[in-house]
């Protein structure tokens, strides 16, 4: 059984949880990249068999999963019970690394303290407000908010456990106070937190290397190694192509499973590793991130290999999935792609057709 097939199984793409286990999906993965909001909802939904987009949105509104910046300064979904210990473990290094940029933006200690006071006053009492409304409040209180300054203020206070994203208002994202939205959660600190993040990663992303884990978590190399050592009882390793790969000790070879998958942009199956060559041939990598702009496009995966990209065109009563394959697909792939499209159609509750 190939490395990529085992990853598909461990990431719960081919062996999903139930439709009522959306929070379990996110907890199992540890954290799921979420720059593309709609895409990230599908990344969760495809790992919860039978779940719809409405179900995943409900899990956000019901405070079961939370969107914030828990690692690498990048937006992710995490389980609500995990948000605090992950922020404590993984964000201090990111915040420290932003000091020079914050100095350039004149976000000194005094200014940040004023920002926090305004944000807290506007949001307390369980209010959920959009970035635009909160930015206007900061401006009214004499704190100029350029576009980049705006981003760094919200980014900073999410990582400092002051705010997080709340439930959407229509199609608008909102922020709310973390202490009011998620007042409690699991508690891991120190070595226990390091061990836990390693177990989460290798159980869901393994087989993977220490370098993959260090990149994904944003930990220093020494801390990543310590995390693996602390989690050693729950992990096993195997040398693959001359490199040690770690995985959960109870990982078994997956049985027959769906062959094709429409994965969202930024999905953990691709983004969860620093070395993506097992699933994405090097010559096709630029097609996933056109223009090297950091935006990862949705991918078509067949038999564990990334074979193309796709985009959707949705209308009121139907939709089309437009596939751009890297090479000519086999006739035998048509049925697998149709099955994958049907899974996505059930998630959207919308009939879909395929164009290539």
N, C-alpha and C positions, 0 to 999 in steps of 0.2 A: 504494500500500500504506500502511495507516494506521500511525501512531506505535505504537499498542498491539500491532499484529501484528508489527512489527519487534522490539519488546521481548520478546514471547513467544518469538520465534525466538532472540534473543541470550541470553535467560535459559535457553535449552534446555528450555523447556516444550513447545514444538511440535517441536523438533529435538533430542531428548535424546541424550546419550552412551550408550555401551553399558552393559550390566548389570555389567561388570567394571571400570567406570571411576568408581566412587563418589567416590574421592578427587579425581578430575579435576573432577567436578561442583562440589565445594566449592571447590577451587582456582580454577576458572573464575569463580565468583560472588564470590570474594574472601573473603566471610564471609556466613553465612546465619543469620538470627535464630532463636533456639532456646529461647525461654522455655517454650513448650509442647513438651515432649520428643517425644511421639508424633507430633505434628503436624510437627515439624521433621524427623523421620525420613522422613515421607511427602514433605515438600518436597524432600528429596534424592532419594528413590526415584523420584518422578515425572519427574525429569530424567535418569534412568539407565534406559533402556528395558529392561524385563524384570526389573529388580531387585526383590527382595522385602524386606519389613521385616526379615527375618532377615539378608539380605545387608548391609543398612545397619548393623544392630547389630554384625555381624561386623567391619565396617570400623572401628567404634569400638574393639572389643576387640582388633583387630589393629594398633591405633595408627596408622591411616591418616588418621583425622579426629579432632579433639579439640573438646570442648565447654568453653568458658571465657568470660571477659569481655574480649574484645579491643578493643572500641570502644564509646563512648558509655555505658560502665558497664552494658552490656546483654549478656545471654547470646547467644552465637553458636556455631555450628560453624565451624571453620576447618580447612584441611588441616594435618596434623601438621608438614609441612616449613615452613609459614608462621607457626606460632604465635609463635615468638620475635621475629621482626622486626616483626610486627604489634603485639605487646604493647609493644615498645620504642618504636615510632613513635606509637602512638595512646593509650596509657594515662596517660602523665605528666600531661597536662592534666586528665584525669578525676580522678586521685588528688589533684592540687592543689586541685581544686574541691570535694573532699570534706572539706577540712581543718576547716571550721567544724562540720560534722556530727560528725566524729570527736571534736572537742573536747567537744561536747555529750554524747557517749557515753562520755567519759573514756577514749578510746583514744589516749593520748599515746604518745610514742616508747618509753618504758620498758615500758608495757603491751603494745604491739605487739611489742616484742622478746621479751617473755616468751611471747606467743602463738606467735610463729614458732618458738621453741625447743621448745615442747610439740608443735606440729603436726609439726615435722621428726622429733622423737624417736618419735612414734607411727607415722609413715608410712614411715620409712626401712627399707630392706630389701625394697622392692617391695610394701609392703602397700597395700591398698585398703580404706578404712574409710568408713562413712557419716557424714553430718554429725552425727547424734545421738551416735554413739560418740566422735567427736572433740570435740564440745561437752562431753560428760561428762568427758573427759580434761582439758579446759581448766578446768572447774569444780573438779575434784579438785586442780588445781594453784593454786587460789586466785584464778581469774579468772572472776568472775561473767559469765554469758552470758544476758542478756535476749534476747528474740526479735530485736529490731532490731540489737542489738550482735552477735549471732551472725551475722546476714547480712553485716554490714559487715566482720567479721573474715575470712570466707572470700572475700568479694568483693575485699578489699584484697590478700590474699596470692596470689590467682589473677592479679591484674593485675601484681603484682610478680614474677611468674614463679617463685613458690615451689611452688604447688599447681595442679592442674587436675582436672577430672572424669576418673575412670577408667572402667573397664568396669562395667556394672550388676551388682549382686548380687541376683539374682531381679528384683524390681521396684524395688529401692532404688538410688538414685544413690550413687556413692562418690567420694571424693577420693583422689588419690595425689600423690606428689612429681613435679613436672614434669621435674626433672633426671633422674629414674630412668625415667619413662614415655616421655619424648621427649628423649633426650639430645643430639640435634643437629638441625639444619635448615638451610634456605637462609639466606643472610646478605645483607641489604640494610640500609644505614644512610644517614642524611643524605638527600642529593638522590636517590640511587638508590632509597631506600625511598619517597619522595614520588612519584617517577615511576612506580614499580611499582604503588602503590595506585591511582593515577589510571588507569593502563592496565587494571588488573583491573576497576575499577568501570565504566568507559565501554565496555569490550569486552563486558561481561555485562549491563549495565543500560541502555546507550545505545539510542536517543538520550535524553540527559538533560542537565539544565542544571548549571552550576557550583554553583548553590545546592543542587540535589539532592545533588551529590557532597559538598559541605561538610557538609550535614546528616548524610548516611549515614556518612561517615568520622569526623565529630566534629572535624575539623581547623578551625583558625581560618581565616577567609575569606582572609587573605593567604597562608597556607600552602596552602590549596586551589588558589588561583590559581597559585601557584608550581608546584604539582604538575602542573597542566594544562600550563603552559608547558614544564616539563621533559619531559612525555610527548608534546609536540606532533607529533613525527615519526610517532608511531604512531596519532594521532587525526585525525579530520576533524570539521568542524562544518557545521551548516546552521541557518538561521534559520527557526524554526517559530512561527507566531503572534507574531512580533515578538521572540522570545527565542532566543539562541544555544543550540543543542543539540549536544552532543559525542557521538561514537561512534567505534568502531574503524574505521580507514581502509578495512579490507577488508569492511565490512558490506555485504551484498547484500540485495535484496528477497527475502523468503521465498516459496517456492512454496506451493501448496495444503497445508493442514495440518489436524489435528484441530480442530474448532470449539468444543468444550466442555471445560471442565476443572473438577474439584473441587480447589480449592486449599486448603491448610491455613491456619489462623489464623497471622498474623504473616508470611505468605509475602512473599518479596522482590519479587514482581510488584506488590504494593501498598505494602509497607513500605519499599521501596528508594528512595523518592522523597519529597521534602517536598511537592511538588505532585502530588496523586493524581487530579486532575480528568480526565485523559485517559481513565482507565479506570473511575472511580467518580464518577457525578454527585453534585454537592454535596448535593442534597436527600436522598440515600440514605446519606451518610457516617455519620450518627448510628446507623444500623442495624447498621453494622459494629462499632462500639464502644458498645454500649448502656450508658447510665449514665455515659459518659465515664470509665470506670474503667481505661482503658489496655489492656484485653484485646481484641485484634482477633479476631473470629470467622472461622471458615472461610468461604470465598466460592465462589460459582458464577460462572464466567466463560464467556461465550459470545461468540464473534467479538470477543474483546479487551475486552469490556465486563462489568463486575461487575453481574450481574442478580439476585443473591440470596445468601442464606446457607444453610448446611447443617450438619447434625450427624449423627453416626453412632450407631446402637444395635446393638452387637455381641452375638451369642449364641455358644454353643459351635460350632454348625455352620452359621451363616448370620448375615446382618446386614442392616440397613436404613439407607439414606441418606435422611434427611428434609429436604426442600428447602422453604425459605420464600422464594419469589420476591418481588422488589420490585413487579413488575407482572405481569400475565398473560403467561405464556410462549406462544410460537407452537407449533402442532402440529408444525411442521417441526423444532423443537428436540428433540423426544423421542428421535430416533435418535442425535443428538449426545450427549445426556445419558446414554443407555444405553451408548454407546461409552466415555464417560468413566468411568462406574460400573464397566464391565468392566475397564478399566485398573487401577482402584483395587482391585477384587476380586482380580486376579492378584497385585498387590503384597501384599495381606493373606493370599492363599491361602485365600479364604473367599467363598462365593457371596453376592452382594449384590442387593437390590432397591431400588427408588426409590419414595418416597412424597412427595407434595406437597399 
